[in-house]
Amino acid sequence: MGFVKYIDFSALSDEEREALQKLLEAQKEDLMDALKNANQGLAALKKGAKKGGKKAKSKKKK
C-alpha cells in the first residue's frame, strides 16, 4: 500500500487510472472495516476495565 507515493500519476493511462482507483477504494474499505473492528475492541476493553477493576479498601488508622 505504500507504493502510491512512487507512482507518476501523469504517466498513467485512463485504464490504469481506473484500475488504480478501484484498487485504492477497495483498500480504503478494508482499512475502514479494520479500524471499526479495532475501535469496537478498544471500547470493549474500556468497558471491561471499568466493570472488573475493583479498588482495594483503604485501611483507616485509629
N, C-alpha and C positions, 0 to 999 in steps of 0.2 A: 504494500500500500504506500510505501514511501517513494515509489517511482515517479509520482506526479510532478515533483519539483524538477525532474530531469527531462521532462518531455518538452519538445519545441512545438507548442500548440499552433504556431503559424505554418508549420510544415505538414500538418495533418490534413488528410483529405476529408471530404464530408462524411464518407462511410466510416473512416477511422474515428472521427469526432463523435459520431452517433454511437459507435460501439464503446468508446471510452466513457461516454456519458452514461450509457446503460450499466456498464461495469461499476462506475463510481456510485451511481444511485443504489445499486444492489448492495455494495459495500456499506454505504451510509445506512441503509435499512438494517443490515446485520449489526452494525455498531450501535444503532439506536436501541435495538432489541437487547443487546448485551448490556447496555447502560441501564436500561429499565430493570433488567434482572438484578444487576448489581445494586441498584437503589433499593429494590424490594428486599434484598438480602440485608443491606445495611439497616433498613428500617426494622426488620425483624430482630436483628441483633440488638438494636437500641431498646426495643420493647422488652426483649428477654432480659436485658441487663437491669431494667427498672423493676421487673417483677421478681427476679431471682436474687437480686442484691439486697441482703438484709444487713442492717447496721448492727454492730455489737453494742450491747448496752454499756453505758459508761457507769463505772462504779463511783459512788459518792463517798467522800471521806467524812468520817464522823468526828 
